[in-house]
Amino acid sequence: MVFDLCSSTIKSNIMYYDLRNEAQVKKATSLSFGTFSITSDQVLIGIVSEMISLIPSILLIQMFRRLRSCHHRIKSTCKENKKKRSLTFPWWCLFVAYGISLLLGIISIFFIIARGIEFRDVKSQQ
């Protein structure tokens, strides 16, 4: 689970790495603090890349958290009917959650390796 979250974040960051220089877009205004400088394009790229990794991560976490145990029985009593029921998934959705987790990890690793090959040795050592 932690591996999937980390690899999806790395995947989204590596997809947009150095995108502004490759596109050769107009010069954007930058905010400088000494040697540190950040542009509005870099902020936008950071927000988009985090959204790409945040949404699937939240959905996967919620899928694991809302699983019912396989011994869970629904008892209809007045006390339980008055309680607010939360959304839960059947116990067999555990296999679906692990499948999605495995798929997310494999896709992330594929993009990391593909983009790493594209960078070659010179760019990765910079």
Phi and psi in degrees as a GROMACS rama.xvg file:
@    title "Ramachandran Plot"
@    xaxis  label "Phi"
@    yaxis  label "Psi"
@TYPE xy
-65.4631  -37.0864  VAL-2
-60.4295  -42.2727  PHE-3
-64.669  -41.2238  ASP-4
-64.9147  -43.8324  LEU-5
-67.5596  -44.0377  CYS-6
-68.3805  -33.9015  SER-7
-70.433  -33.8302  SER-8
-67.7188  -43.3623  THR-9
-62.3887  -41.5699  ILE-10
-60.7665  -46.7707  LYS-11
-68.19  -33.8531  SER-12
-71.1672  -38.5662  ASN-13
-74.3895  -26.152  ILE-14
-65.2884  -35.2484  MET-15
-104.283  7.0431  TYR-16
-65.2718  130.521  TYR-17
59.3814  27.8479  ASP-18
-70.1772  -36.2273  LEU-19
-65.1771  -39.0981  ARG-20
-70.7848  -34.1417  ASN-21
-71.2972  -36.8827  GLU-22
-78.357  -20.7998  ALA-23
51.286  56.0427  GLN-24
-82.9596  175.689  VAL-25
-60.7864  159.001  LYS-26
-71.4762  130.46  LYS-27
-101.64  157.789  ALA-28
-70.295  143.997  THR-29
-125.484  154.736  SER-30
-110.278  123.258  LEU-31
-116.773  138.414  SER-32
-130.228  91.2645  PHE-33
68.7765  -121.294  GLY-34
-86.5211  -9.83967  THR-35
-88.5931  129.417  PHE-36
-138.247  138.62  SER-37
-137.9  137.718  ILE-38
-106.18  167.11  THR-39
-66.7367  -31.2753  SER-40
-64.4932  -40.5705  ASP-41
-65.5531  -37.4904  GLN-42
-65.5029  -43.9021  VAL-43
-63.2996  -42.7937  LEU-44
-63.1785  -39.2403  ILE-45
-63.7062  -41.3924  GLY-46
-66.3558  -45.1253  ILE-47
-63.722  -43.2875  VAL-48
-66.8584  -34.1198  SER-49
-71.5056  -35.1336  GLU-50
-66.0513  -35.5271  MET-51
-62.946  -36.7683  ILE-52
-92.2517  -25.2704  SER-53
-73.6584  -43.6948  LEU-54
-63.3929  -50.8674  ILE-55
-63.821  -32.3002  PRO-56
-66.1755  -43.8493  SER-57
-63.994  -43.2528  ILE-58
-62.5583  -40.8203  LEU-59
-67.9179  -41.6739  LEU-60
-62.9522  -44.6565  ILE-61
-65.0937  -33.5101  GLN-62
-64.7565  -40.7217  MET-63
-71.2108  -36.3394  PHE-64
-72.983  -27.7302  ARG-65
-99.3008  18.7222  ARG-66
-77.8553  139.287  LEU-67
-89.4926  152.95  ARG-68
-74.6873  159.838  SER-69
-72.6297  -13.3843  CYS-70
-99.2606  9.33573  HIS-71
-73.4871  124.345  HIS-72
-116.837  139.902  ARG-73
-90.0197  119.962  ILE-74
-109.145  125.879  LYS-75
-94.8628  99.2653  SER-76
-122.891  163.326  THR-77
-62.9151  -36.4429  CYS-78
-65.2138  -42.3387  LYS-79
-72.983  -32.5627  GLU-80
-67.1098  -29.2336  ASN-81
-76.1604  -26.7084  LYS-82
-69.7056  147.383  LYS-83
-75.3767  124.862  LYS-84
-89.9591  134.326  ARG-85
-98.0328  159.993  SER-86
-71.0073  121.768  LEU-87
-129.869  155.345  THR-88
-105.27  151.166  PHE-89
-63.1987  161.622  PRO-90
-62.0124  -31.0123  TRP-91
-72.2826  -11.3151  TRP-92
-68.9952  -10.6641  CYS-93
-58.7445  -40.6174  LEU-94
-67.3102  -36.8979  PHE-95
-65.3515  -43.0502  VAL-96
-63.4515  -42.7451  ALA-97
-66.7744  -35.6063  TYR-98
-63.9309  -44.2703  GLY-99
-64.3532  -39.8048  ILE-100
-62.8344  -43.9706  SER-101
-64.8293  -43.117  LEU-102
-63.4403  -42.0233  LEU-103
-62.7773  -41.365  LEU-104
-64.78  -42.4337  GLY-105
-66.5173  -44.1236  ILE-106
-63.1171  -41.767  ILE-107
-63.1462  -45.3571  SER-108
-62.099  -40.2224  ILE-109
-59.9812  -47.5191  PHE-110
-67.356  -36.382  PHE-111
-64.1414  -44.7823  ILE-112
-68.0185  -43.1019  ILE-113
-63.0119  -43.502  ALA-114
-71.462  -34.0903  ARG-115
-63.8235  -38.5809  GLY-116
-66.8525  -37.281  ILE-117
-65.6935  -36.4107  GLU-118
-68.3151  -30.8532  PHE-119
64.9119  -177.14  ARG-120
-73.2192  -40.1272  ASP-121
-64.6487  -46.2843  VAL-122
-71.5297  -33.2483  LYS-123
-73.4372  -21.9356  SER-124
-87.539  -7.84045  GLN-125
